[in-house]
Amino acid sequence: MTARTRKVPPAPTAVERHARVLYGAMGVAALAFGLLCLGTYLEQAWRPAPTLSLLAFLLVFGLPLLIGVLSKWASLRLLRSLALADGVVFLAILAFWLVVRAEPLTTGASDIPWVISFTGIPAMAVAVATRDRIGWAYTALVCTASGLLRAATTTYPQPLLVGVEDGLYSLLMITVFVGLTGLTRRRAAQVDAAALFVGADQAARAAQVARQRVRLSIDALVHDSVISSLLMAGRGGIPAPTIARHAQTTLARLDAVRTPALNPGFRATGHELVDALEQLAADLAPDAAVHSDLSDNLRIPAVAVTALLDAVGEALRNSVAAAGRGQGRQVVRTVTVQGRRGGIRVLVHDDGAGFDPARVPAERLGITQSIIGRMERLTGGAAAVRSRPGAGTEVEVSWTPEPSPAAAPAPAASAALATLARTAPAAVLTRPEPTTPPAPTRLRPPTPVSLAIIALFILVHALLAFGDDEPGATLPGEVLGFLALVLAALIMARPDNNRMTRVRAGVVVALCALAGALVAFPMTPANPTPFGHWYLGAITLLLVVLAVRGRSDLAWLGYALMTVVAIVWCLVNGLPGVNGLEMVSRHAGTLLAGSLFALGMARSTQALSVLNGERALHSAAAATTVAAIEERESQLARVNVLSRPILDLLAQSTELGPELRAECLLVEATLRDAMRARALFVEPLVSATRAARLRGVEVTLLDDSGDHQPVQMSAVVAAVADELNVLVSGRLTARVLPADRPFIASIVIGAATPQMLMVTPEGLLQEA
């Protein structure tokens, strides 16, 4: 039975989340409007065909409700199809009313067809499901149709004016939501584009870090194992069986790098580690004494064992290599192994000549990479080198296990992410903290759109306020209330941060409450006009924008004040207070829709900040894995081509002749070139360097350009190769200089006539 790999679905984009948020808000809004107009529907149900009337209501009410229910998990294709179906069904019902029921609604308490209450929902559905132009065209179409339907069914005089006023009011209200839909969709697309750019940038940097780490790891392996084997063989003084065993171990380690161990969870005991250290010391420094206080209670993971042995081995090799500076006396070496904080500490000490660590050349890899760098790359590892001229040297390497986590990691933290978090520096990758997401950005239309909406707001409400035959006594209050609402709208449109300040929001709420009182209290219930309470819709629209601007709490406070004004007006005029609630109830659905829009966008912004961080982290993890594999294969291929044939000979040899020793030193020098002078390790310079060394020339190649190789690198290679081809003795040092230098490379020739050449950024050679 074979295991099947479950395909992980891609993370949703900002555009997808935006659509789902709006689909979900539509469902809640449809539920609110459906409940608010249920009584009106029951009064206006078409008696000749009650089943058809019920089907129409269920479709208009049920389709957006179904979209809201399915919004979180259904495919966007299905949601889009349902949204378009809702738009078509709504148009069909409007057309049916206009063709079949185009007559005044004389029964019931309202002459407003119940279907008009839903006009904004299908308009929003189409706007979310289609492009901006189609959404605007549909909005204009349904607002026109609803205006015509209102004109055909109203019982007020001047039905055409009533239809125009109703259609314009619907257009104004829906324009705000459709405009915000288009704006937020464009911003979501910008978020996706930015996230893609950031993800690609982080992936590139993570891949660069991964390649660098792999190179350092391979270089450390080459330096500690391959080069040390070659030097042991080339310089002589070490028995051939020891060299053969060392070469065999080196070959096994090269193979292990390409094929990881089958049991990465293996842990060595303290005694097993001490045994390995004693064997290592016997091979590299037989006179070194090993002391230990470890017990078998300590368990050390394989990766830590390997790092400790490699670092200690390098320290012993350096100590033996420096023995010639011991002033003719026997150097005392000790290896002390101690338990420390649940881990291990190893001290390699000698009383030899010592050295100044600050004066070690940067290109020397023994201390910086094979000891300190190797231990720093190990989780829980540390290293320090202490030495002074004439005072001996002490190398300390240690490993401390990580503390057990207090809680299990989050399910989203995969092994790849955990690995990446350990290997990539914080400057490259940053995981956002879900507990403290950045403050959401509230969305505000740009100034031109704001001005257009304000102009439409003023036009529509001027028509609603002054277009009907109003008693002269109410005119001053309407004018003052109208001006208060216009001022509130202008304050709302003032350019500012997306989140409106609480002071300005409070001023808007106060102006809305004042306008409601100024317009309402001069009116009486006698001889009502179709839009006598126009201020309720105007205030609601301003409160919707206030909610979208990040002040939902003050928006609902404004709605509460508007409700109080309506109830008090009813009581003052001898009407039950419940009538005031009925007056404002139909506007609750509009404000609820706006609040849900604002809440959904805010939560979506918070979620996206975390999601985009996770997405970038996953991309970086994938890039790290691929880059590490590619770099490892490339570096191992180079090392194997250069060193495996000679290592195979050393692993099988019982005697080492002069030619084999000379070849070992030559291969060792070539490997150093590959590590220290990557930019120069290309043909024809590799062949020219080998030929010069065979003639006895001392060649040193260095590359200090890092990841910023000169454009004219080919000119540098050609110049160095030309100088080597004519040099028969002496020494040559070629260095690729850092990017901030006036020259890109230097060539120092130590021969009968010393000479220093510089390579210009244009690739020209000139004497210094």
FENJOBEL-V914361 format. One record per backbone hydrogen bond with DSSP energy under -0.5 kcal/mol. NH is the residue of the N-H (numbers start at 1). CO is the residue of the C=O. If there is no record, write none. Layout:
<<NH CO> <NH CO>>
This chain:
<<6 4> <9 7> <17 13> <18 14> <19 15> <20 16> <21 17> <22 18> <23 19> <24 20> <25 21> <26 22> <27 23> <28 24> <29 25> <30 26> <31 27> <32 28> <33 29> <34 30> <35 31> <36 32> <37 33> <38 35> <41 37> <42 38> <43 39> <44 40> <45 41> <47 45> <49 46> <50 47> <53 49> <54 50> <55 51> <56 52> <57 53> <58 54> <59 55> <60 56> <61 57> <62 58> <63 59> <64 60> <65 61> <66 62> <67 63> <68 64> <69 65> <70 66> <71 67> <71 68> <73 70> <74 70> <79 75> <80 76> <81 77> <82 78> <83 79> <84 80> <85 81> <86 82> <87 83> <88 84> <89 85> <90 86> <91 87> <92 88> <93 89> <94 90> <95 91> <96 92> <97 93> <98 94> <99 95> <100 96> <101 96> <101 97> <103 101> <105 153> <106 104> <113 111> <116 113> <117 113> <117 114> <118 115> <119 116> <121 118> <122 118> <123 119> <124 120> <125 121> <126 122> <127 123> <128 124> <129 125> <130 126> <135 131> <136 132> <137 133> <138 134> <139 135> <140 136> <141 137> <142 138> <143 139> <144 140> <145 141> <146 142> <147 143> <148 144> <149 145> <150 146> <151 147> <152 148> <153 149> <154 150> <162 158> <163 159> <164 160> <165 161> <166 162> <167 163> <168 164> <169 165> <170 166> <171 167> <172 168> <173 169> <174 170> <175 171> <176 172> <177 173> <178 174> <179 175> <180 176> <181 177> <182 178> <183 179> <184 180> <185 181> <186 182> <187 183> <188 184> <189 185> <190 186> <191 187> <192 188> <193 189> <194 190> <195 191> <196 192> <197 193> <198 194> <199 195> <200 196> <201 197> <202 198> <203 199> <204 200> <205 201> <206 202> <207 203> <208 204> <209 205> <210 206> <211 207> <212 208> <213 209> <214 210> <215 211> <216 212> <217 213> <218 214> <219 215> <220 216> <221 217> <222 218> <223 219> <224 220> <225 221> <226 221> <227 222> <228 223> <229 225> <230 226> <231 227> <232 228> <233 229> <234 230> <235 231> <236 232> <243 239> <244 240> <245 241> <246 242> <247 243> <248 244> <249 245> <250 246> <251 247> <252 248> <253 249> <254 250> <255 251> <256 252> <257 253> <258 254> <259 255> <260 258> <266 263> <268 300> <270 295> <270 298> <273 269> <274 270> <275 271> <276 272> <277 273> <278 274> <279 275> <280 276> <281 277> <282 278> <283 279> <284 280> <285 281> <288 285> <289 333> <291 289> <291 335> <293 337> <298 295> <300 268> <302 266> <304 301> <305 301> <306 302> <307 303> <308 304> <309 305> <310 306> <311 307> <312 308> <313 309> <314 310> <315 311> <316 312> <317 313> <318 314> <319 315> <320 316> <321 317> <322 318> <323 320> <324 321> <325 322> <326 323> <329 326> <333 331> <334 349> <335 289> <336 347> <337 291> <337 335> <338 345> <340 343> <343 340> <344 399> <345 338> <346 397> <347 336> <348 346> <348 395> <349 334> <349 347> <350 393> <351 332> <357 355> <359 356> <360 357> <364 361> <365 363> <368 364> <369 365> <370 365> <371 367> <372 367> <373 368> <374 369> <375 371> <376 372> <377 373> <378 374> <378 375> <381 378> <382 398> <384 396> <386 394> <388 392> <390 353> <391 388> <392 352> <393 350> <394 386> <395 348> <396 384> <397 346> <397 395> <398 382> <399 344> <400 380> <413 410> <414 412> <418 414> <419 415> <420 416> <421 417> <422 418> <423 419> <424 420> <428 425> <429 425> <432 430> <434 432> <436 433> <437 434> <442 440> <443 548> <450 446> <451 447> <452 448> <453 449> <454 450> <455 451> <456 452> <457 453> <458 454> <459 455> <460 456> <461 457> <462 458> <463 459> <464 460> <465 461> <466 462> <467 463> <470 468> <474 471> <475 471> <475 472> <476 472> <478 474> <479 475> <480 476> <481 477> <482 478> <483 479> <484 480> <485 481> <486 482> <487 483> <488 484> <489 485> <490 486> <491 487> <492 488> <493 489> <494 490> <494 491> <500 498> <500 549> <505 501> <506 502> <507 503> <508 504> <509 505> <510 506> <511 507> <512 508> <513 509> <514 510> <515 511> <516 512> <517 513> <518 514> <519 515> <520 516> <521 517> <523 520> <528 525> <532 529> <534 531> <536 533> <537 533> <537 534> <538 534> <539 535> <540 536> <541 537> <542 538> <543 539> <544 540> <545 541> <546 542> <547 543> <548 544> <549 545> <550 547> <551 546> <555 551> <556 552> <557 553> <558 554> <559 555> <560 556> <561 557> <562 558> <563 559> <564 560> <565 561> <566 562> <567 563> <568 564> <569 565> <570 566> <571 567> <572 568> <573 569> <574 571> <575 570> <579 576> <580 576> <580 577> <581 577> <582 578> <583 579> <584 580> <585 581> <586 582> <587 584> <588 584> <588 585> <589 585> <590 586> <591 587> <592 588> <593 589> <594 590> <595 591> <596 592> <597 593> <598 594> <599 595> <600 596> <601 597> <602 598> <603 599> <604 600> <605 601> <606 602> <607 603> <608 604> <609 605> <610 606> <611 607> <612 608> <613 609> <614 610> <615 611> <616 612> <617 613> <618 614> <619 615> <620 616> <621 617> <622 618> <623 619> <624 620> <625 621> <626 622> <627 623> <628 624> <629 625> <630 626> <631 627> <632 628> <633 629> <634 630> <635 631> <636 632> <637 633> <638 634> <639 635> <640 636> <641 637> <642 638> <643 639> <644 639> <644 640> <645 640> <647 643> <648 644> <649 645> <650 646> <651 647> <652 648> <652 649> <653 649> <657 655> <661 657> <662 658> <663 659> <664 660> <665 661> <666 662> <667 663> <668 664> <669 665> <670 666> <671 667> <672 668> <673 669> <674 670> <675 671> <676 672> <677 673> <680 677> <681 677> <681 678> <682 680> <685 682> <686 682> <688 684> <689 685> <690 686> <691 687> <692 688> <693 689> <694 690> <695 691> <696 693> <697 692> <698 730> <699 697> <700 732> <702 734> <703 676> <704 736> <708 705> <713 710> <715 712> <716 712> <717 713> <718 714> <719 715> <720 716> <721 717> <722 718> <723 719> <724 720> <725 721> <726 722> <726 723> <727 723> <727 724> <731 750> <732 698> <733 748> <734 700> <735 746> <736 702> <737 735> <737 744> <741 738> <744 759> <745 759> <746 735> <747 757> <748 733> <749 747> <749 755> <750 731> <750 748> <751 749> <754 752> <755 749> <757 747> <758 766> <759 745> <760 758> <760 764> <761 742> <763 760> <766 758> <768 756>>
